Amino acid sequence: MKLPKGAIEPRPAVVSMEPYSPPTGDRADKLRLDFNENTVGCSPRVAAALKERVAAGLLSIYPEYGEAKAAVARYFRVTPGQFVFTNGTDEAIQVFVNTYLDAGQEALLLTPSYAMFRFYCEVAGARIKEVGYQPPAYEFPLQQVLEAITPETRAVILANPNNPTGTGVSLPGIERILSRARKAVVLVDEAYYEFSGVTALGEIERVPNLFVSRTFSKAFGMAGMRVGCLFSHEANVAFLRKAQSPYSVNSLAVIAARAAVRDEQYIRAYVAEVLAAREVLCLGLERLGVPYVPSSANFVLGRFGERAIEVRDALRERGILVRDRGYEAPGCVRITVGTREQTRRLVAALEEILKP
C-alpha cells in the first residue's frame, strides 16, 4: 500500500517483509482440521475455574502470576524461576529474539517450519540462514544443520516435532546441535511435545544456551487463551523478563493454565485418543493410495500432488477444513488429527472426493 504524503516509512526490515495472514475467518460450525487445535475443547476444569473466578473486581486489576507459576512449575518439573509465561508460543519466540538477536546477526532456521520463527527474526533485522527439509520424507536434516552452524551463528531456532512436516529429531540429535552451537542460543519449540514424547526440557539446567517453549494451545485445548511458557536456566530467564512486557499474559489465561495442569487425566486421555486417530488416518490414506509423511505430532502431511487444492476445496464444501501447504511443500495438505470419529468422517469424505 502506498504511504500517504507526509507519512514516515517503517524500518527497512519491516518494509521488505511478506505479511503473515493466516486464513482464520469463517471457521465456525465446521470440523476444524486446519490449525492443529484440540478438536474437542479444553478440560472441563478450565471452564469451571474461569466461571468460578471471573468477576468484575478481578478484571480491574493487573494479573498476578504467583499461584499459577507454582502450579505450572510443578507440572513441568521446573522451578518458577526457570520460565516465563508468554502470550502463546508467538511471544515466546519474540522475547527470545528480542533478548538475543541484534540486526545483522545470523539466525539459523529450518524450512518449511513455523512461520513466526522467520517473522520475528525479520522484524529484528537478523540475517537468516536456512536449512531445508527435503521431500518426500521431510526428515529432520541433522547433518546439514550441524554443518550450517558456524562461529557466525548467533541463534538456532527449530521446532520438535516440526510444523508442517510432523517429523522430529531425537534428544541425542538435539544434544549434538547444542554441542556444536556452544556460542549460539538454541530455541527448541515443543508445541507438539505431548504427541511425540521427546523433550529437551530436562537439559535447561545443564546446558546454559538452551531454551524450550511449550504452549497450552494444542493438547490443552486453550488456543483462544493465548498462553505458553519459555523455559531456560534461571540466569537466562532474568534477562528474558527484562525484554518482556510485565503483563503480557492476562489474568484469565493464567487461571486457565493453573486449572489445566491440575487435570492430567484429561491430557492423557486426549493424547491417547489423538494417537489412535492418527493411526486411523494413516491407514485410511494408505488405503486411498495417498502418500504421507510419518508424523510425531497431532497432524499428518498428506501428499495429494496436483489434486491438493481440489481436495482442500471439496472438503470445505463438506464442512471439513484442512490446510493447503503447497506454498512451501508442493502438493501437500496438512490434516489435523482429531478424534477417531472425526477422522473416520474425514476419511469417508476423502473416499468420495478421490474415487475414480
C-alpha positions as CSV (number, residue, x, y, z in Angstrom):
1,M,0.0,0.0,0.0
2,K,1.3,3.4,-1.0
3,L,2.0,5.7,2.0
4,P,0.1,9.0,2.2
5,K,2.0,12.2,1.7
6,G,3.9,13.1,4.9
7,A,3.9,9.6,6.3
8,I,7.1,8.1,7.8
9,E,8.3,4.9,6.2
10,P,8.9,2.0,8.6
11,R,12.2,0.3,9.2
12,P,13.6,-1.4,6.0
13,A,13.3,-4.8,7.7
14,V,9.5,-4.3,8.1
15,V,9.1,-2.8,4.6
16,S,10.7,-5.8,3.0
17,M,8.8,-8.5,4.9
18,E,6.0,-10.5,3.5
19,P,2.8,-10.2,5.6
20,Y,1.6,-13.2,7.5
21,S,-2.2,-13.6,7.2
22,P,-3.5,-17.0,8.4
23,P,-6.9,-17.9,6.9
24,T,-8.8,-17.8,10.2
25,G,-12.1,-16.5,9.0
26,D,-15.4,-18.4,8.6
27,R,-14.4,-21.5,10.6
28,A,-17.5,-21.7,12.9
29,D,-19.7,-24.8,12.7
30,K,-17.1,-26.7,10.7
31,L,-14.8,-29.6,11.5
32,R,-11.6,-27.6,12.0
33,L,-8.7,-29.8,11.0
34,D,-6.7,-26.9,9.7
35,F,-4.8,-25.3,12.6
36,N,-3.8,-28.3,14.8
37,E,-6.1,-27.2,17.6
38,N,-7.6,-29.6,20.1
39,T,-10.8,-30.6,18.4
40,V,-12.9,-31.3,21.5
41,G,-12.1,-28.4,23.8
42,C,-10.2,-27.8,27.0
43,S,-10.6,-29.7,30.2
44,P,-14.0,-29.0,31.9
45,R,-11.9,-27.9,35.0
46,V,-10.6,-25.0,33.0
47,A,-14.1,-23.7,32.1
48,A,-15.2,-24.3,35.7
49,A,-12.3,-22.3,37.1
50,L,-13.0,-19.4,34.8
51,K,-16.7,-19.3,35.8
52,E,-15.8,-19.5,39.5
53,R,-13.0,-16.9,39.5
54,V,-14.2,-14.3,36.9
55,A,-15.7,-11.3,38.5
56,A,-15.7,-7.5,37.8
57,G,-13.2,-7.0,40.5
58,L,-10.7,-9.5,39.0
59,L,-10.8,-7.8,35.6
60,S,-10.0,-4.4,37.1
61,I,-6.6,-5.3,38.4
62,Y,-3.3,-6.3,36.8
63,P,-2.5,-10.1,36.6
64,E,-0.8,-11.9,39.4
65,Y,1.2,-14.9,38.4
66,G,2.5,-16.4,41.7
67,E,0.0,-19.2,42.2
68,A,-0.2,-20.2,38.6
69,K,3.5,-20.2,38.2
70,A,3.9,-22.5,41.2
71,A,1.3,-24.9,39.8
72,V,2.7,-24.9,36.3
73,A,6.3,-25.3,37.6
74,R,5.2,-28.4,39.5
75,Y,3.6,-29.8,36.4
76,F,6.7,-29.3,34.2
77,R,9.1,-30.3,36.9
78,V,11.0,-27.0,36.9
79,T,11.3,-24.1,39.4
80,P,9.2,-20.9,39.0
81,G,12.5,-19.1,38.2
82,Q,13.2,-21.3,35.2
83,F,10.4,-20.0,33.0
84,V,8.2,-17.0,32.0
85,F,4.6,-17.1,31.0
86,T,4.2,-15.9,27.4
87,N,1.2,-14.8,25.2
88,G,1.3,-18.1,23.3
89,T,4.4,-19.5,21.7
90,D,4.5,-16.5,19.4
91,E,5.5,-14.2,22.3
92,A,8.0,-16.8,23.5
93,I,9.7,-16.6,20.1
94,Q,9.5,-12.8,20.1
95,V,11.0,-12.5,23.6
96,F,13.8,-14.9,22.8
97,V,14.7,-12.9,19.6
98,N,14.4,-9.6,21.3
99,T,16.7,-10.7,24.1
100,Y,19.5,-12.3,22.0
101,L,19.4,-11.1,18.3
102,D,20.6,-7.8,17.0
103,A,20.2,-6.5,13.4
104,G,22.7,-8.2,11.1
105,Q,23.4,-11.2,13.4
106,E,22.8,-14.7,12.0
107,A,19.8,-16.9,12.8
108,L,19.7,-20.4,11.6
109,L,16.2,-21.6,10.7
110,L,14.7,-24.7,9.0
111,T,12.3,-24.6,6.2
112,P,9.4,-25.3,5.9
113,S,8.7,-24.6,9.5
114,Y,6.6,-22.4,11.8
115,A,6.3,-19.0,10.1
116,M,6.7,-17.0,13.3
117,F,10.4,-18.0,13.5
118,R,11.2,-16.1,10.3
119,F,8.7,-13.4,11.1
120,Y,10.3,-12.3,14.4
121,C,13.9,-12.7,13.0
122,E,13.0,-10.5,10.1
123,V,11.4,-7.8,12.3
124,A,14.7,-7.8,14.3
125,G,16.7,-7.4,11.1
126,A,18.6,-10.6,11.6
127,R,20.5,-12.3,8.8
128,I,18.6,-15.6,8.2
129,K,20.3,-18.8,7.1
130,E,18.0,-21.7,6.2
131,V,18.4,-25.4,6.1
132,G,15.7,-27.3,4.2
133,Y,13.7,-30.3,5.0
134,Q,13.9,-32.4,1.8
135,P,10.8,-34.0,0.2
136,P,9.3,-36.5,0.0
137,A,10.3,-37.8,3.5
138,Y,10.9,-34.4,5.1
139,E,13.2,-36.0,7.7
140,F,15.0,-33.7,10.2
141,P,18.2,-32.7,8.3
142,L,20.5,-33.2,11.3
143,Q,23.8,-33.4,9.4
144,Q,23.0,-30.3,7.4
145,V,22.1,-28.3,10.5
146,L,25.3,-29.3,12.2
147,E,27.3,-28.2,9.1
148,A,25.4,-24.9,8.9
149,I,26.4,-23.9,12.4
150,T,29.5,-21.7,12.3
151,P,31.1,-19.1,14.6
152,E,28.9,-16.5,12.9
153,T,25.7,-18.3,14.1
154,R,24.1,-16.3,16.9
155,A,20.8,-18.3,17.2
156,V,19.4,-21.6,16.2
157,I,15.6,-22.0,16.2
158,L,13.8,-25.3,15.5
159,A,10.5,-27.0,16.2
160,N,10.4,-30.5,17.5
161,P,8.2,-32.1,16.1
162,N,8.2,-29.7,13.2
163,N,5.2,-28.0,11.7
164,P,4.1,-28.6,8.9
165,T,6.1,-31.8,8.3
166,G,5.3,-33.6,11.6
167,T,8.8,-35.0,11.7
168,G,11.1,-34.7,14.7
169,V,14.6,-35.1,16.0
170,S,15.8,-37.3,18.8
171,L,17.2,-35.9,22.1
172,P,20.7,-37.2,21.2
173,G,20.3,-35.2,17.9
174,I,19.4,-32.1,19.9
175,E,22.4,-32.6,22.1
176,R,24.6,-32.8,19.1
177,I,23.2,-29.4,17.9
178,L,23.7,-27.9,21.4
179,S,27.3,-29.2,21.4
180,R,28.0,-27.7,18.0
181,A,26.3,-24.4,18.8
182,R,28.1,-23.6,22.1
183,K,28.5,-19.9,21.0
184,A,24.8,-19.6,20.0
185,V,21.5,-19.6,21.8
186,V,19.2,-22.5,20.8
187,L,15.4,-22.4,21.0
188,V,13.6,-25.7,20.7
189,D,9.8,-25.1,20.2
190,E,8.0,-28.1,21.7
191,A,4.4,-27.1,20.8
192,Y,3.6,-30.7,20.0
193,Y,5.6,-32.4,22.7
194,E,2.6,-34.2,24.2
195,F,2.2,-36.2,21.0
196,S,5.9,-37.1,20.5
197,G,7.2,-37.6,24.0
198,V,10.7,-36.2,23.0
199,T,11.8,-33.2,25.1
200,A,14.9,-31.2,25.8
201,L,13.3,-29.6,28.9
202,G,15.3,-31.7,31.3
203,E,18.5,-30.2,29.9
204,I,17.9,-26.5,30.7
205,E,19.9,-26.5,34.0
206,R,22.9,-28.4,32.5
207,V,23.0,-26.6,29.1
208,P,23.2,-22.8,29.6
209,N,22.4,-21.9,25.9
210,L,19.2,-23.9,25.7
211,F,15.7,-22.5,25.6
212,V,12.5,-24.6,25.3
213,S,9.0,-23.3,24.5
214,R,5.7,-25.0,25.3
215,T,2.1,-24.0,24.6
216,F,-1.3,-24.5,26.0
217,S,-2.9,-24.1,22.5
218,K,-2.6,-27.7,21.3
219,A,-3.1,-30.7,23.6
220,F,-4.5,-28.5,26.4
221,G,-7.2,-27.1,24.1
222,M,-6.7,-23.4,25.0
223,A,-5.7,-21.7,21.7
224,G,-8.1,-18.9,22.4
225,M,-6.5,-18.1,25.8
226,R,-3.0,-17.4,24.2
227,V,-0.8,-18.7,26.9
228,G,2.6,-20.5,26.7
229,C,5.9,-20.9,28.6
230,L,9.5,-20.1,27.7
231,F,12.0,-22.2,29.8
232,S,15.7,-21.8,30.3
233,H,18.4,-21.6,33.0
234,E,17.3,-19.2,35.8
235,A,20.1,-16.8,34.9
236,N,18.8,-16.6,31.3
237,V,15.2,-16.1,32.5
238,A,16.2,-13.0,34.4
239,F,17.2,-11.4,31.0
240,L,14.1,-12.7,29.3
241,R,11.9,-10.9,31.8
242,K,13.8,-7.6,31.1
243,A,12.8,-8.0,27.4
244,Q,9.2,-8.8,28.0
245,S,6.2,-6.7,28.8
246,P,5.4,-7.3,32.5
247,Y,1.7,-8.1,32.0
248,S,1.6,-9.7,28.5
249,V,-0.4,-12.7,29.8
250,N,-3.8,-11.8,31.1
251,S,-5.5,-12.9,34.3
252,L,-7.9,-15.3,32.7
253,A,-5.1,-17.1,30.8
254,V,-3.1,-17.8,34.0
255,I,-6.3,-19.0,35.8
256,A,-6.9,-21.3,32.9
257,A,-3.3,-22.6,32.8
258,R,-3.4,-23.3,36.5
259,A,-6.6,-25.4,36.2
260,A,-5.4,-27.2,33.1
261,V,-2.2,-28.6,34.7
262,R,-4.3,-29.9,37.5
263,D,-6.2,-32.2,35.2
264,E,-3.5,-34.5,33.9
265,Q,-6.0,-37.3,33.3
266,Y,-7.7,-35.1,30.7
267,I,-4.5,-34.6,28.8
268,R,-3.5,-38.2,28.9
269,A,-6.9,-39.3,27.6
270,Y,-7.0,-36.7,24.8
271,V,-3.4,-37.5,23.7
272,A,-4.2,-41.3,23.6
273,E,-7.3,-40.6,21.5
274,V,-5.3,-38.5,19.0
275,L,-2.6,-41.1,18.7
276,A,-5.2,-43.7,18.0
277,A,-6.9,-41.4,15.5
278,R,-3.6,-40.7,13.8
279,E,-3.3,-44.4,13.1
280,V,-6.8,-44.4,11.6
281,L,-5.9,-41.5,9.4
282,C,-2.6,-43.0,8.2
283,L,-4.3,-46.4,7.4
284,G,-7.1,-44.5,5.5
285,L,-4.6,-42.6,3.4
286,E,-2.7,-45.8,2.6
287,R,-6.0,-47.4,1.5
288,L,-6.7,-44.5,-0.7
289,G,-3.2,-44.5,-2.2
290,V,-2.3,-41.1,-0.8
291,P,1.4,-40.8,0.3
292,Y,2.0,-39.1,3.6
293,V,4.9,-38.0,5.8
294,P,5.0,-40.2,9.0
295,S,4.2,-37.8,11.9
296,S,5.1,-37.4,15.6
297,A,2.5,-34.7,16.0
298,N,-1.2,-34.2,16.0
299,F,-1.4,-33.7,12.3
300,V,-0.3,-35.5,9.1
301,L,1.1,-34.0,5.9
302,G,-0.7,-35.7,3.0
303,R,0.9,-35.6,-0.5
304,F,-2.0,-35.1,-2.8
305,G,0.0,-33.7,-5.7
306,E,-1.9,-31.8,-8.4
307,R,-5.2,-32.5,-6.6
308,A,-4.2,-30.8,-3.4
309,I,-6.3,-27.6,-3.9
310,E,-9.2,-29.6,-5.3
311,V,-9.1,-31.8,-2.1
312,R,-9.0,-28.8,0.2
313,D,-11.9,-27.1,-1.5
314,A,-14.0,-30.3,-1.8
315,L,-13.5,-31.0,1.9
316,R,-14.6,-27.4,2.8
317,E,-17.8,-27.9,0.8
318,R,-18.4,-30.9,3.1
319,G,-17.8,-28.8,6.2
320,I,-14.2,-30.0,6.9
321,L,-11.3,-27.6,7.0
322,V,-7.7,-28.7,6.2
323,R,-4.7,-26.6,5.4
324,D,-3.0,-26.4,2.0
325,R,0.7,-26.1,2.5
326,G,1.6,-26.2,-1.2
327,Y,3.3,-22.8,-1.0
328,E,6.2,-24.4,0.9
329,A,5.6,-28.2,0.5
330,P,4.4,-28.6,-3.1
331,G,1.2,-30.7,-3.5
332,C,0.8,-31.2,0.3
333,V,-2.2,-30.7,2.5
334,R,-1.8,-30.7,6.3
335,I,-4.6,-32.5,8.2
336,T,-5.1,-32.1,11.9
337,V,-5.8,-35.3,13.8
338,G,-9.0,-35.1,15.9
339,T,-10.9,-37.9,17.5
340,R,-11.3,-41.3,15.8
341,E,-14.9,-40.4,15.0
342,Q,-13.9,-37.1,13.4
343,T,-11.1,-38.9,11.5
344,R,-13.4,-41.5,10.1
345,R,-15.7,-38.7,8.8
346,L,-12.7,-37.1,7.1
347,V,-11.6,-40.4,5.5
348,A,-15.1,-41.1,4.3
349,A,-15.1,-37.6,2.7
350,L,-11.8,-38.3,1.0
351,E,-13.1,-41.6,-0.4
352,E,-15.9,-39.7,-2.1
353,I,-13.6,-37.0,-3.4
354,L,-10.8,-39.3,-4.7
355,K,-13.0,-42.1,-6.1
356,P,-12.2,-42.8,-9.8
